[in-house]
Amino acid sequence: MRLLLVEDDDHVAAALAAVLAKHGFQVVHARSGEEALQALLPAANAGKEPFAVVLLDLGLPDQDGYQVCGKIRRITSTPVIMVTARADVRSRIHGLNLGADDYVVKPYDTGELLARIHAVSRRRTGGEEAGPPAEAAQRLGRLTLELPTRRVTVDGTPVQLTRKEFDLLALLAQRPGVVFGREQIISEVWRTSWEGTGRTLEVHVASLRGKLGMPALIETVRGVGYRLVVPAAHQGP
């Protein structure tokens, strides 16, 4: 998932980009409003995955972040999260009225920021991130996943999963091979924060591995999260 980080402080940007990269994001860093606007132009993104989210700092060197947000809205519908130390209600209202999708005040909790990023990307409209048709079955090696009917089969044999087990498997299957961070999974599947839910996630992963009879299908990435691994011989059409 590509993300545009608009931040003039290189140290802050580097630290945040490292965290985001650990959670599966490809971060493009813009140091000014003009750099951000250029990065969002269609010509700059030809043949590339569209940006999922823009993280926009308001204290930029060349122009105010509010102005940049307004200009972004004239270029693209990509979700914008304002990230700033301006905590007063009037600033929040102003940012949202200009077209920001969310507003995060510094200092922030990284888990909360990740949850907000995934929340706004889920609400995205316009079809820029449309995946396979919902009616199509997704085949991943021996595994077949049918989203509309919530049906899972392995080698043609149905496997009974709980609601959360299916949701977890469907999330990982969205991007085979891509690491999903623990905080992201908890936010997406359980709609809550990481605190107190980590053990629940581990139990569900273990249960999925057992029910599917494919222990290597879901790989643990130590210190980060999980990814779905499809044998190379079965990847692709």
Secondary structure, 3 states (H helix, E strand, C coil): CEEEEECCCHHHHHHHHHHHHHCCCEEEEECCHHHHHHHHCHHHHCCCCCEEEEEEECCCCCCCHHHHHHHHHHHCCCCEEEEECCCCHHHHHHHHHCCCCEEEECCCCHHHHHHHHHHHHHCCCCCCCCCCCCCCCEEECCEEEECCCCEEEECCEECCCCHHHHHHHHHHHCCCCCCEEHHHHHHHHHCCCCCCCHHHHHHHHHHHHHHHCCCCCEEEECCCEEEECCCHHHCCC
